Amino acid sequence: MNETAMNQTAPSTDTSTDTRWVTITVNGTEQRKQVVPRTHLIDFLRDGLGMRTARVGCEHGVCGACTVRLDGDIVRGCLVLAVQADGSEVETIDAASDRGDLSELQQAFHAHNALQCGFCTSGMLFTASALLEEQPDATRAQVREYMSGNYCRCTGYHAIVDAICEVLEARRAAASSLATPIEETVNGPT
């Protein structure tokens, strides 16, 4: 090898110090931060913004503890990079709970003791909320299947499924009563 070739340095392949600017609206507040491109959305929320209600579980997308809403859809925060969320809206359990979106589910989870240690609860609530919207006529078996991607070590799932089924039944009953003709409710059966 000649002396000129020995003195040339190869371009750096170390991406650990490369950063990118991202702008992500989190719970209604625009956040502009520099991130290393390999930073996961859940780490951006927890480490970058100090949001401890955003949970980290398995870090492989299996347990569902890190579930958040990204532009209205539930995603696993450990499988989405912060740079992929650039320009998007992210919602954590804090905003959804404060707004009241999850109050029916939260009350049912409480009534059925479906939240024991609470670690999985935010992911469970977001997933259950998506189920209510996507499958309002879900059966108990369909609820079990839909929720099977979220792990809970405490409850054994029966209480969680019971809580979700209670909300489904209450919503179906409310929809059924709204479908009753006005004449029947005002004047009695015709």
C-alpha positions as CSV (number, residue, x, y, z in Angstrom):
1,M,0.0,0.0,0.0
2,N,1.4,3.4,-0.9
3,E,1.9,6.2,1.6
4,T,-0.9,8.3,0.2
5,A,-3.5,5.5,0.5
6,M,-2.3,4.8,4.1
7,N,-2.8,8.5,5.1
8,Q,-6.4,8.7,3.7
9,T,-9.1,8.1,6.3
10,A,-12.3,6.4,5.4
11,P,-15.5,8.3,5.8
12,S,-17.0,7.8,9.3
13,T,-19.7,5.1,9.5
14,D,-20.5,5.9,13.1
15,T,-24.1,7.0,13.1
16,S,-24.3,7.2,16.9
17,T,-23.7,11.0,16.8
18,D,-25.7,11.9,13.7
19,T,-28.8,13.7,14.6
20,R,-32.0,14.8,12.8
21,W,-34.5,17.4,13.8
22,V,-38.1,16.2,14.2
23,T,-41.2,18.0,14.9
24,I,-43.9,15.9,16.6
25,T,-47.1,17.1,18.1
26,V,-47.5,15.2,21.4
27,N,-50.8,15.5,23.2
28,G,-51.5,18.7,21.4
29,T,-48.2,20.4,22.0
30,E,-45.6,20.7,19.2
31,Q,-42.3,19.3,20.2
32,R,-39.1,20.1,18.1
33,K,-36.1,18.1,19.1
34,Q,-32.9,16.6,17.7
35,V,-32.8,12.8,17.8
36,V,-30.4,10.1,16.7
37,P,-32.2,8.5,13.8
38,R,-32.4,5.1,15.5
39,T,-34.3,6.6,18.5
40,H,-37.6,4.8,19.0
41,L,-40.7,6.8,19.5
42,I,-41.2,5.5,23.0
43,D,-37.7,6.6,23.9
44,F,-38.4,10.0,22.4
45,L,-41.5,10.3,24.6
46,R,-39.8,8.9,27.8
47,D,-36.3,10.2,27.6
48,G,-36.7,13.2,25.3
49,L,-39.9,14.5,26.9
50,G,-39.9,12.9,30.3
51,M,-43.3,11.2,29.8
52,R,-43.2,8.3,32.2
53,T,-46.7,7.2,31.5
54,A,-45.5,6.0,28.2
55,R,-44.3,2.5,29.1
56,V,-41.5,0.4,27.8
57,G,-42.0,-3.4,28.1
58,C,-40.4,-5.9,25.9
59,E,-38.9,-3.5,23.3
60,H,-39.7,-6.0,20.6
61,G,-43.4,-5.0,19.8
62,V,-44.8,-8.1,21.5
63,C,-46.2,-7.0,24.8
64,G,-48.2,-3.8,23.9
65,A,-47.1,-1.8,26.9
66,C,-45.7,0.9,24.7
67,T,-48.9,1.4,22.7
68,V,-49.7,5.0,21.7
69,R,-51.8,6.7,19.0
70,L,-49.9,8.0,16.0
71,D,-52.1,10.1,13.8
72,G,-55.2,8.4,15.3
73,D,-54.0,4.8,14.9
74,I,-52.6,2.7,17.7
75,V,-48.9,1.7,17.2
76,R,-46.2,0.1,19.3
77,G,-43.9,2.9,20.3
78,C,-40.9,0.6,20.4
79,L,-41.4,-0.3,16.7
80,V,-41.7,3.2,15.3
81,L,-38.7,5.5,15.0
82,A,-39.0,9.1,16.1
83,V,-37.9,10.2,12.6
84,Q,-40.8,8.2,11.1
85,A,-43.2,10.2,13.3
86,D,-41.8,13.6,12.1
87,G,-44.7,15.8,11.3
88,S,-47.2,13.5,13.0
89,E,-49.5,13.7,16.0
90,V,-48.8,11.4,18.9
91,E,-51.2,10.8,21.7
92,T,-50.4,9.1,25.0
93,I,-52.7,7.8,27.7
94,D,-52.5,11.2,29.4
95,A,-54.3,13.2,26.7
96,A,-56.9,10.5,25.9
97,S,-57.7,10.0,29.6
98,D,-57.8,13.8,30.3
99,R,-60.2,14.3,27.4
100,G,-62.5,11.5,28.6
101,D,-62.3,9.3,25.6
102,L,-61.5,6.3,27.7
103,S,-63.8,6.9,30.6
104,E,-66.2,4.1,29.9
105,L,-63.3,1.6,29.6
106,Q,-61.5,3.0,32.6
107,Q,-64.7,2.7,34.8
108,A,-65.2,-0.9,33.6
109,F,-61.6,-1.8,34.2
110,H,-61.9,-0.4,37.7
111,A,-65.2,-2.2,38.4
112,H,-63.8,-5.6,37.2
113,N,-60.4,-5.1,38.8
114,A,-58.9,-5.4,35.4
115,L,-56.0,-3.1,36.3
116,Q,-53.8,-4.4,39.1
117,C,-50.2,-3.2,38.8
118,G,-51.2,-0.8,36.0
119,F,-48.1,-1.3,33.9
120,C,-50.0,-2.7,30.9
121,T,-53.1,-0.6,31.4
122,S,-52.4,2.2,28.9
123,G,-51.7,-0.2,26.1
124,M,-54.8,-2.3,27.1
125,L,-57.0,0.8,27.1
126,F,-55.8,2.1,23.7
127,T,-56.1,-1.4,22.2
128,A,-59.6,-1.9,23.7
129,S,-60.6,1.6,22.5
130,A,-59.6,0.6,18.9
131,L,-61.6,-2.6,19.3
132,L,-64.7,-0.7,20.3
133,E,-64.4,1.5,17.2
134,E,-63.5,-1.3,14.7
135,Q,-65.6,-4.1,16.0
136,P,-68.6,-2.8,17.9
137,D,-70.4,-6.1,17.5
138,A,-67.4,-8.2,18.7
139,T,-68.0,-11.4,20.5
140,R,-66.2,-12.5,23.7
141,A,-63.9,-14.7,21.5
142,Q,-63.2,-11.8,19.2
143,V,-62.3,-9.6,22.1
144,R,-59.9,-12.2,23.4
145,E,-58.3,-12.5,19.9
146,Y,-58.0,-8.7,19.5
147,M,-56.5,-8.2,22.9
148,S,-54.1,-11.2,22.5
149,G,-51.2,-8.9,21.5
150,N,-51.2,-7.2,24.9
151,Y,-49.6,-8.9,27.8
152,C,-50.7,-8.7,31.4
153,R,-48.9,-10.6,34.1
154,C,-51.4,-9.8,36.9
155,T,-55.0,-10.3,35.9
156,G,-55.2,-13.5,33.8
157,Y,-57.2,-11.5,31.2
158,H,-60.6,-12.6,32.4
159,A,-61.2,-9.3,34.1
160,I,-59.9,-7.4,31.1
161,V,-62.2,-9.3,28.7
162,D,-65.1,-8.9,31.1
163,A,-64.6,-5.1,31.3
164,I,-64.4,-4.7,27.5
165,C,-67.4,-6.9,27.0
166,E,-69.4,-4.9,29.5
167,V,-68.7,-1.7,27.5
168,L,-69.6,-3.4,24.2
169,E,-72.9,-4.6,25.7
170,A,-73.7,-1.2,27.2
171,R,-73.0,0.5,23.8
172,R,-75.1,-2.0,22.0
173,A,-78.0,-1.5,24.5
174,A,-77.7,2.3,24.1
175,A,-77.7,2.0,20.3
176,S,-80.7,-0.4,20.4
177,S,-82.7,2.0,22.6
178,L,-82.0,4.9,20.2
179,A,-83.3,2.8,17.3
180,T,-86.7,2.4,19.0
181,P,-89.4,4.4,17.3
182,I,-90.4,7.6,19.1
183,E,-94.1,6.7,18.9
184,E,-93.4,3.6,21.0
185,T,-91.5,5.4,23.7
186,V,-93.9,8.3,23.9
187,N,-97.3,6.7,23.4
188,G,-96.5,3.2,24.4
189,P,-96.6,0.2,22.0
190,T,-98.8,0.6,19.0
